[in-house]
């Protein structure tokens, strides 16, 4: 789900759903918007320290590359990089590299942060992760195919944050990620979901319907992540999980973007592998505050670390990727 609440001053005082802070992004190189999906020509992907080394050879210990998928309104650089020094590896990438993984990441879903229908995108109103999730899943499919081809790996593991986890589930179910007749042919082995928008959000009761979100100017992807949306209804229909994939959901009881926070957990279908956990339970500390994303995204008076930079969820994500990982959950920061 969009992991920041960004106020956009317009004549009608519209609000971009779930935007939490402003940030910088290279200017768009194209601005033609699809009237159907809201997708747009995107700027260059840019670089991310520690990721996308296309010469990386998977190790015998960790033969599957890890693909990182960011959330709504945040680039891969903002989500996974080092906020203080872009030349250094970020808080999840560094331990993954130290563990011996080949790590990859993409930017996807470039589109308006405000819903504009078929109107061309004005300058400064476009961002990553706002296009229709169906289109984002197709982008993810293409990226994973490239990772598999370049590394020679039949499968990858995915760590998806917020909408990124939901995009991955769309890819698994509808965009070629799984072979439901023969799970041995699945392209993903493990999916780690950090505060996913599994059953949607109402953003602290501000958007009780898709129509309300649309009226407020929410982007297409943001509308799709509202509780009760047609998109989520279709994605979750029948079964939410599929055989051959190890699913882990890592959520936080102090999430201020996915509300209610209980909406992140998956309902496990028979014969599937699912772990649902709250950081507070794993740390045995119900008073522990862990935000939706990163400390640098928190615009509150006392910024707090989040799922993307707090030690406990980072360890839990690594443990989900490698159940043999030694050590205890570090819950001190």
N, C-alpha and C positions, 0 to 999 in steps of 0.2 A: 504494500500500500504506500501511497505517497508519504514520504517521511519528513516533510516539513510544511509549515503553514505560512505561505508567502502572501502578504497583503498586496494586491495590485490596485493602485489608485486609478480609477476610471470615472467617467461621468456618472455611471450608475453604481459605482462602488462595488463592483463584482469581486469575488474572492476565488483564488485558485485553490481548489480543495487540497487540504492536508499539507500545504507547503509550510515549512517550519522556519526557514531562514533563506536569505539570498546567497548566491554564490556566483562564481565566474565560470564562463564556458566560452570556447572559441566561437566566433560568429558563424551563423549558418551560411552555407554556400549556396543554398537554394531555398525557395520559400513557397513552392507550389504545394498546396494542401489537397489531399484527396477528399472529395465530398462524401465518400463512403466511410473511410476509416480514420481520417484525420492524420494520416502519415505524411511525412514531409521529407524533402531532400535534406540529408544530414551533413554536418561538418565532419572533418576527419576524426577518426577514433582517438588519436593521440596515443601516448605511451603510458604504461603503468609499471613502476619499478617491481621487478621480480616476476612479472607475468608476460605471457606471449613470447616466450623464447621458442621459436619454431624449430630450433635445432635440439631442443631438450629430448632426451631419451628416457622414457619411464624406467624406473629401477625394478628389479625383481621383487623387492619388498613392497613397492607401491606401483604396480603396473598400470593403474588407471590414472590418467590425467584428471585434475580437478578443474572444473569450470565454475567461475564465480559470476553470479547474475544479480545485478543491482536492483534497487527498488524504483518507485516512481519519482521522477523529478531529480534524480541523482545520477551522476555519471559513475563509471567504474572508478575513475580517479578519486572522486569524493568519497565513495563508499568504501573502497578497499585500500586506498593509498595512504601515505603518510601525510597528514594534514599540515605538518610543520615543515617537512622537507620532502618534496616530491621525488627526490633522487633516492630516498630510502624506502625500504619495503614497509608496507602497512602492517597493522597489528594482527591480521590473520595471515597475510601472505608470508611474512617472515617465518613464523613457526611452521607453516606448510612447506616452505622451501627447506627449512632446517630438517624437517621430517623426511625430505627426499622426494617430494612430489614435483611433477611438472604442473605448473599453474597457468591457467588461461582465464581471460576475462574479456567481455565485450561491452560496448555501449549499444543500446537498442531503443527502438520506439521513439525516434525523434519526431516531435509534433508540438502543437500549441499547448501551453500550460493552461490556456483558457479555451473553453469550447466556443468555436467560431463557425461551425458548420462549413459550408463551401467557401467562406470568405478567405482571401489570401492572408498569410500570417504576417502581422506587423512585426517590425524589428523589436527584439527583446521579449517576445511572447512565446518563444519556442524552447523546447527542452527535451532531454532524454526521458524515456519511460512514460510518455503521455499518449502515444498512439494506441489504437485498438490492440488488445492483448492477443487476439487471434493473429494479427500481423507480426507482433513481437515474437510469438512462438515460431513463426516461419523463419524469422531472422535467427533465432536461437538454433533452429534445426540446421541452417546453413553453416553457422559457426561451429557447431558440434561435429558436423560432417568434415569440416576442414581440420579440426583437432584430431579426429580419428584418422584421417588420411595422412596427416603430417607425422603423427606419432606412431602409427601402425597399431593403435589400440582399438580393440573391438568395442570396448565400453569406456565410458567416462563416469566420474562422480560429479555431482553438482552441489554447490552451496548457493542457495538462493535467499536473498533478503526481501521480506515484505512482498511487493508485487513480483519480484524476481522468482520467488518460489511458486507463485500462481502461474506465471508465464511458463515455468518449467512443467507444471502439471498439465497445462494446456498442450504443450509440446508432447508430453508423454501420451496423452489420451487422443489427441486429434491431429498432431502434426508430425507423426512418424517416429516418435521416441520409443514406442513399445511395439512388440509383436504379441498381441493378445492370444494368438493361437499357439505360439511357441515362445514363452518368456526367455528362453535361452538366447534369443536373438535381440532382446532389448538392448538399446544403445546406452542406457543409464543403469548403473548397478546400485548406487547409493544416492539418495536425495536428502540433503540436510536443509531444513527450512527454518530460517530465523524470522520469527514474528510474521508468519505468512498471513495473507488476507484470505484464508481458506473459506470462511463463511461471511466475510465482509466486515465492514465497519460503519458506524454512524457518526464517527468523529465526535465523541462525547455528546451525542444526541443533537448535534447541529444539523445533520442531514438524515432525515428519517425515511427518505425515499430517493430513488434515482432522479425523479423530476425535480426534487428540491436541490439536489446536487447540480443538475444541469442548469437550473435557474440561477444558481450562484456562480456559474461560470466554470464548473469543474471540467477538466479535460475528459476525453473519452475513456481513457484507462481508469481514471479516478471514478467516473460514473459506474464503470463495470465492477468496481470493488465495493459498491454500497450494498449493504445487507438487502437481500431479496432481489438483486439485479437479475435480469434474464441471463446474462453471461454466467454468473455463479450458479444459477439454477441448473443450467445445462452442464456446466463443468462437473458439478457434484451429483448429478442425477444417477441413480442406480448404484454406483459405487465410487468411492473417492480414491481408492488405492488399488494397485494391480500387482499380480504375482511377479516375482523375479526382481523386485526393487525393494531395497531397504530404506524405509522412510523414517526420518527423525525430525520431529518438530521441537524447536527450542524457543520457548516463549517467555514473556515476563509479565508478572502480575501488575507491574507499574507501567504498562504500555499506555501511552497517551495518544497513540495514533490508531492502533487496532483496538476499537472499543465496541462492545465489551471484549476484554482480553481473552475471554474463553473462546472467541471466534477463530482462533488460530489452529486449534487442534483438529486432527484428522479423525474421521470415523473409519476404523479399519475394516476392510472387507474380509470375508472368510479366506483363509489361506494366504494372507499378506502379512508382511513384517512392518510393524509400526511402533515407534516409541514417541509418546507425547510427554514433554517435561517442561516444568517451570524452573527458571534459574533459582528462584527463591527456595523451592523444594530441594533442589540438588545441593544448595548451600546450607540448608536447614536454618534459614534466616528469613522469616516472613516480612521483616522490616527492611530488607535489602532493596534499594532503589536501583533498578537497571532500566534505562530508557529504551526506546524503540530502535534507535540507530547508533549515533555517536555523540560524544560530549560536544564536539564542535558544531553539531546541528541543533543543540538544545538552546533555545532562546529564553529560557526561564531565568529567574533571578539567581539561582544556584545551579549552574549547569552540572549535569550528572553523566557519567559514562553510560554507554548503551550496549546493545547486543553486538555491535561491530567493533567495539574497542575495550570491553570489559573482560578481564582475564577468565572468568568462569565460563561464559558462553563460547569463547574462543577454544578453551580446552574441551568443552563438550562437543563442539563441532569436529575437532580433531579426533576425539574418541569415537564419534559416529562414523567417521571415515575409516578409522582403524581401531576396532574393538580391542586389540592387543596393547594399545597405548598404555604405558605404565603411569602411575602417579594418581594423586587425588585432586579433586576439583579445587582450584585456587579461588577463594572467595573474598580476597582482601582488596581487590581493585583491578 
